[in-house]
């Protein structure tokens, strides 16, 4: 069962270029469907990398991005110890 895929003219042109280059380099004529199937298979096999390519930002953050993020934070005063956080969050007397 064949399904149509809509794409803009630039993408269609690139697909046609790929098709022509494959024939030129390998001597083998392939259909656009074969190209798309191969692209989807390769993307599927490296899902994490492919999905990450759609993220707006890349990780790890650059020093500039880290500085920008931290510029919006302020010190709250005295340092807080982990035991203080646990005591405040999990103190049974305060929960009741």
Secondary structure, DSSP 8 states (H G I E B T S, - for coil): --------HHHHHHHHHHHHHHHHHHS----HHHHHHHHHHHHHHTHHHHHHTTSSS-SS--HHHHHHHHTT----SS---HHHHHHHHH-HHHH-
